[in-house]
Amino acid sequence: MSVVVVGLQHQQAPLSLLEATAVGDADLHKVLGALRHRRNVQETVVLSTCLRTEVYAVVDRFHDAVAEVYEVLAEHSGLSTDELATHATIRFDDDVTSHLFSVTSGLESTVVGESEVVGQVRRALEYAREEGTSGPVLSALFQHALQTGKRVRTETGIARGTTSFAYAAVTVARGTDLAGLAGKRVIVVGAGDMGLGVCRALCDIPAEHAPTSVVVVNRSLARAEDLVRQAGPAATLRAAPLEGVHAELAGADVVLTAVAAESHVLTVAHFSGVAGPMLVIDLGVPRNVDPGVGALGAVTLLDMDTLRSSVARALGDRAEESAAALAIVADEVERYRTASRQRGAAPIIAALRARMESLRETELERHRAQLADLSEAEWEQVDVATRAAMAKMLHEPTMLLKETAGTPRGERLVEALRILFDL
């Protein structure tokens, strides 16, 4: 069996394709179920974030399994398997480990070191466990990835400063002098995790550079009001229902959208009457704002496609921290590889020990009648002595199996043991 990942990421795939393949919470059950019923997929976890959709899988037949993953993604997205294959990246075995550890450490993110991806990786594993699609291999892989992400953020400075896309988007909105929101009227559309992050970033702006007002717009007014309470004590924060967004937009200077929706939340019609200039930052994948809004003379529209370069310029370089993080990732990949090899040897080692223990117990029982004059204490000593002898006899073979697990030599040793001991 092999571990593979079929991934569509912002570095290789256009935003339109990422929109089509994004797997929201509502669709995750269906997609995981479809993958689970494919013949060559034994385990699977789907990681879908704003800028990537990746299917991790333990597979039997590599090429057949990859084709099955493409089929499921094509059914979900409405795209052809050829369109997917053109932009997808396929990794297997050790490359999967390196990639997932780098992703969880924030090294593959637009905002290097961002912290949101840790929660996304954790939730992907939790969903797979709930659906029964994650087994021992992917559970161990994802757990080690989460440990790696934690170590990277503890031992390096990669998480210092702006480390979430929400904060990065607000930094872009503030401009190069960080005073671009002073006295401005801001609308935040969406009351989920990203919306909360945006509002907290706005509340953290020093008073002299802070916006005059921040309105949180959401379909559920109660949810928007709850976000306002969570975001901070800022008196400028208030909630409003989505049906009133047209009126709110008419008086706004900056709009940030962060809604998990399958279609556009804001259309060109919503912006009628906007005199501008207005900056609209769309953090949604799929996009929350109709791209046609960008053609309006009064509006500057940044979506995930155009926002990435702005974020990179706003946050600057983190090359030194990235190098340190990469070294930790490489170390953890080697640790995982060693542990994985040992786990691979575990079944044959357990079978060998069980076989030897069975033989030991059978022989002792066969000689009980001949040793009837032994007291219980003396019989216990015989039992302990034979156990110790067996443990010493198995020590070297056990260590050799662990050291060679996953190698051609290890495979030959395993096969020899199976034949010699009928395992």
C-alpha positions in Angstrom: 0.0 0.0 0.0 1.1 3.6 -0.6 0.1 7.0 0.8 -0.8 9.6 -1.8 -2.1 13.1 -2.0 -3.9 14.6 -5.0 -3.9 18.3 -4.4 -5.1 21.5 -6.1 -3.3 24.5 -4.6 -3.1 28.3 -5.2 0.5 28.0 -6.5 -0.6 25.9 -9.5 -4.4 26.2 -9.9 -6.5 29.3 -10.9 -9.0 30.7 -8.5 -11.9 29.5 -10.6 -10.8 25.9 -10.3 -10.2 26.3 -6.5 -13.7 27.7 -6.2 -15.2 24.7 -8.1 -13.3 22.1 -6.1 -13.6 23.6 -2.6 -15.3 21.2 -0.3 -17.4 22.9 2.4 -18.6 21.3 5.6 -22.0 20.6 4.0 -20.4 18.6 1.2 -17.7 16.8 3.2 -19.8 13.9 4.2 -20.8 13.2 0.6 -17.2 13.5 -0.7 -15.7 11.4 2.0 -18.4 8.8 1.5 -17.7 8.7 -2.3 -14.0 8.2 -1.7 -14.6 5.5 0.9 -16.5 3.4 -1.6 -13.8 3.5 -4.2 -12.1 0.1 -4.6 -8.5 1.2 -4.3 -8.9 3.8 -1.5 -8.4 2.2 2.0 -8.2 5.4 4.1 -8.8 9.1 3.2 -8.8 12.6 4.6 -9.9 15.7 2.7 -8.2 19.0 3.5 -10.1 21.9 1.9 -9.0 25.5 2.8 -9.5 28.8 1.1 -6.6 28.2 -1.2 -6.3 24.4 -1.5 -8.3 21.2 -1.8 -6.2 18.0 -1.1 -7.3 14.4 -0.9 -4.9 12.3 1.2 -5.4 8.6 0.8 -3.9 5.2 1.6 -4.2 3.2 -1.6 -3.7 -0.2 -3.1 -3.1 0.4 -6.8 -1.5 3.8 -7.3 -2.7 4.8 -10.8 -6.1 3.3 -10.3 -6.6 5.1 -7.0 -5.5 8.4 -8.4 -8.0 8.0 -11.2 -10.7 7.2 -8.6 -9.9 10.4 -6.7 -10.1 12.4 -9.9 -13.5 10.9 -10.5 -14.8 11.9 -7.1 -13.5 15.5 -7.4 -15.0 15.7 -10.9 -18.4 14.6 -9.7 -18.2 17.2 -6.9 -16.9 20.1 -8.9 -18.6 19.6 -12.3 -15.2 19.8 -14.0 -13.6 17.1 -16.2 -10.9 14.8 -14.9 -8.6 16.3 -17.6 -9.1 19.8 -16.3 -8.3 18.6 -12.8 -5.3 16.6 -13.9 -3.9 19.7 -15.7 -3.5 21.6 -12.5 -3.3 18.9 -9.8 -0.1 17.9 -8.0 0.3 14.3 -7.0 2.7 13.2 -4.2 3.3 9.8 -2.7 4.9 8.3 0.4 7.7 10.4 1.9 6.8 13.4 -0.3 3.3 13.3 1.2 4.8 13.5 4.7 7.1 16.4 3.8 4.2 18.3 2.2 1.6 17.9 4.9 4.2 18.8 7.6 5.1 22.0 5.6 1.4 22.8 5.1 0.6 22.4 8.8 3.7 24.5 9.7 2.3 27.4 7.6 5.2 27.1 5.0 2.8 26.6 2.1 0.5 29.5 3.0 0.3 32.9 1.4 0.8 34.3 4.9 3.9 32.3 5.9 3.5 30.9 9.4 -0.2 31.6 9.6 -2.0 29.8 12.4 -5.4 29.2 10.9 -4.1 26.2 8.9 -3.5 24.2 12.1 -7.2 24.2 13.0 -8.1 23.3 9.4 -5.8 20.3 9.4 -7.1 19.2 12.8 -10.7 19.6 11.7 -10.0 17.6 8.5 -8.8 14.7 10.6 -11.7 15.0 13.0 -14.2 14.9 10.1 -12.5 11.9 8.6 -12.6 10.1 11.9 -16.3 10.9 12.3 -17.0 9.4 8.9 -14.8 6.4 9.5 -12.5 7.1 6.6 -9.3 7.7 8.5 -7.5 4.6 9.8 -4.2 4.0 11.6 -1.9 5.3 8.8 -3.5 8.7 8.1 -4.4 9.2 11.8 -0.7 8.8 12.7 0.4 11.0 9.8 -1.9 13.9 10.6 -1.2 13.7 14.4 2.5 13.9 13.7 1.8 16.8 11.3 0.0 18.7 14.1 2.9 18.1 16.5 5.3 19.4 13.9 3.3 22.5 13.4 3.3 23.2 17.1 7.0 22.6 17.3 7.7 25.0 14.4 5.7 27.8 16.0 7.3 27.2 19.4 10.9 27.0 18.3 11.0 29.6 15.5 9.8 33.1 15.0 7.7 32.2 12.0 4.5 32.9 14.0 5.6 36.3 15.2 3.5 39.3 14.0 0.8 39.0 11.4 0.1 35.2 11.1 -3.5 34.9 9.9 -5.0 35.8 6.6 -7.6 37.9 8.3 -4.9 40.1 9.9 -3.0 40.2 6.6 -6.1 41.4 4.8 -6.6 44.2 7.3 -2.9 45.1 6.9 -3.4 45.4 3.1 -6.5 47.6 3.7 -4.4 49.9 6.0 -1.9 50.5 3.2 1.9 50.9 3.3 1.8 53.6 6.0 -0.7 51.5 8.1 -2.9 54.6 8.4 -5.2 53.9 5.5 -8.3 53.1 7.7 -8.1 56.1 9.8 -11.6 57.7 9.9 -13.0 55.2 7.4 -16.3 53.4 7.5 -15.7 49.6 7.2 -18.1 46.7 6.5 -17.3 43.1 7.4 -19.6 40.6 5.6 -19.7 37.2 7.4 -19.7 36.2 11.0 -17.7 33.0 10.9 -14.1 32.4 12.0 -12.6 34.5 9.3 -15.0 37.4 10.0 -14.2 37.2 13.6 -10.5 37.3 12.8 -11.0 40.4 10.6 -12.9 42.2 13.3 -10.3 41.4 16.0 -7.6 42.7 13.6 -9.6 45.9 13.2 -10.1 46.3 16.9 -6.3 46.0 17.4 -5.6 49.0 15.3 -4.3 51.9 17.4 -7.0 54.6 18.1 -5.3 57.2 15.9 -5.4 54.9 12.9 -8.7 53.1 13.6 -11.8 53.3 11.4 -14.7 55.5 12.5 -17.1 52.5 12.4 -17.2 48.8 11.7 -20.4 47.1 10.7 -20.7 43.3 10.8 -23.2 42.1 8.2 -24.6 38.6 8.3 -27.6 36.6 7.3 -28.2 35.8 10.9 -28.3 39.1 12.8 -28.0 37.2 16.1 -24.8 35.6 14.9 -23.4 39.0 13.8 -24.3 40.4 17.3 -22.5 37.5 18.9 -19.4 38.2 16.8 -19.5 41.9 17.9 -19.5 40.8 21.5 -16.6 38.4 20.9 -14.4 40.7 18.8 -13.7 43.3 21.5 -14.9 46.3 23.4 -14.7 48.7 20.5 -17.7 51.1 20.6 -17.5 51.6 16.8 -18.6 47.9 16.2 -22.2 47.1 15.4 -24.2 44.4 13.7 -26.6 44.6 10.8 -28.7 42.0 8.8 -27.6 41.0 5.3 -30.9 42.2 3.7 -29.8 45.8 4.6 -26.4 45.5 3.1 -27.3 47.8 0.1 -27.9 50.7 2.4 -24.7 50.0 4.5 -22.6 49.8 1.3 -23.8 53.3 0.2 -21.9 54.9 3.1 -18.8 52.6 3.3 -15.2 53.1 2.4 -13.8 49.6 2.8 -15.6 46.2 2.6 -14.1 42.9 3.6 -16.1 39.7 2.9 -15.6 36.3 4.5 -18.6 34.1 3.9 -18.7 30.4 3.3 -21.2 30.4 0.4 -21.5 28.6 -2.9 -22.6 31.7 -4.9 -22.0 35.4 -4.8 -23.3 37.2 -1.7 -22.7 40.7 -3.1 -23.6 41.5 -6.7 -23.1 44.5 -9.0 -26.6 45.7 -8.0 -25.6 45.9 -4.3 -23.1 48.6 -5.3 -25.4 50.9 -7.2 -25.2 54.3 -5.6 -21.7 53.9 -4.3 -19.8 57.1 -5.1 -16.4 55.7 -4.0 -13.6 55.4 -3.9 -14.2 52.0 -2.2 -11.8 49.1 -1.5 -13.4 45.7 -1.5 -11.4 42.7 -0.3 -13.0 39.4 -1.0 -11.7 36.6 1.2 -14.2 34.0 0.0 -13.5 30.8 -1.9 -15.8 30.5 -3.8 -15.8 34.3 -4.3 -18.3 36.3 -2.3 -18.3 39.2 -4.6 -19.3 39.2 -8.3 -16.1 39.8 -10.3 -18.2 42.4 -12.3 -18.0 44.7 -9.3 -14.3 45.2 -10.1 -15.3 46.9 -13.3 -17.2 49.7 -11.5 -15.2 52.9 -11.6 -15.7 53.6 -7.9 -14.5 50.3 -6.7 -11.2 48.5 -6.3 -11.8 44.8 -5.9 -9.2 42.4 -4.5 -10.0 38.7 -4.5 -7.8 35.8 -3.5 -6.2 35.8 -6.9 -5.0 39.4 -6.7 -4.7 39.6 -2.9 -1.8 37.1 -2.6 0.8 39.5 -4.0 -0.5 42.4 -1.9 -0.2 40.3 1.2 3.3 39.3 0.4 4.3 42.9 -0.1 2.5 44.0 3.1 4.1 41.4 5.3 7.6 41.3 3.8 10.0 38.4 3.8 10.4 35.7 6.5 13.3 33.8 4.9 15.3 33.3 8.1 12.3 31.9 10.0 11.3 29.8 7.1 14.7 28.2 6.9 14.6 27.3 10.6 11.1 25.9 10.1 12.2 23.8 7.1 15.0 22.3 9.2 12.5 21.3 11.9 10.1 19.8 9.2 13.0 17.7 7.8 13.8 16.5 11.3 10.2 15.5 12.0 9.9 13.8 8.6 12.8 11.6 9.5 11.4 10.9 12.9 8.0 10.0 11.4 9.7 7.8 8.8 11.6 5.9 11.5 8.4 5.5 13.6 6.5 4.4 10.5 9.0 1.7 9.6 8.8 0.4 13.2 5.1 0.4 13.1 5.3 -1.5 9.8 7.4 -4.2 11.5 5.1 -4.4 14.5 2.6 -7.0 13.1 5.2 -9.6 12.2 7.0 -9.0 15.5 3.8 -9.4 17.4 3.0 -12.6 15.5 6.5 -14.0 16.1 6.3 -13.3 19.8 2.8 -14.8 20.0 4.0 -17.9 18.2 7.0 -18.4 20.5 4.9 -17.7 23.6 2.4 -20.3 22.5 5.2 -22.9 22.0 6.7 -22.0 25.4 3.3 -22.4 27.2 2.6 -25.7 25.4 6.0 -27.2 26.3 5.7 -26.2 30.0 2.2 -27.7 30.2 3.5 -30.9 28.6 6.2 -31.2 31.3 3.9 -30.4 34.3 3.2 -34.0 35.1 7.0 -34.9 35.1 7.7 -31.9 37.3 4.8 -32.4 39.8 7.1 -32.3 42.8 7.9 -28.6 42.1 6.3 -26.2 44.5 4.3 -23.2 43.2 7.2 -20.9 44.0 9.6 -23.2 42.1 7.2 -23.5 39.2 7.0 -19.7 39.1 10.8 -19.5 38.8 10.7 -21.9 35.8 8.1 -19.7 34.2 10.1 -16.6 34.7 13.3 -18.2 33.5 11.8 -19.5 30.3 10.2 -16.1 29.6 13.5 -14.4 30.1 15.3 -16.9 27.8 12.7 -16.4 25.1 12.9 -12.6 25.4 16.7 -12.7 25.0 16.4 -15.0 22.0 13.9 -12.7 20.3 15.8 -9.4 21.1 18.2 -9.5 18.1 15.6 -10.6 15.5 13.2 -7.9 16.8 15.8 -5.1 16.6 16.8 -6.2 13.1 13.2 -6.3 11.9 12.7 -2.7 13.2 15.9 -1.4 11.7 15.2 -2.9 8.3 11.4 -2.4 8.1 10.4 -0.8 4.9 13.6 -1.8 3.0 14.1 -4.7 0.6 16.1 -6.5 3.2 13.4 -6.1 5.8 10.8 -7.5 3.3 13.0 -10.6 2.7 13.4 -11.1 6.5 9.7 -10.8 7.1 8.9 -13.3 4.3 11.5 -15.7 5.7 9.9 -15.5 9.2 6.5 -16.1 7.8 7.7 -19.3 6.1 9.9 -20.6 9.0 7.4 -20.0 11.7 4.2 -20.4 9.6 3.0 -16.9 10.6 
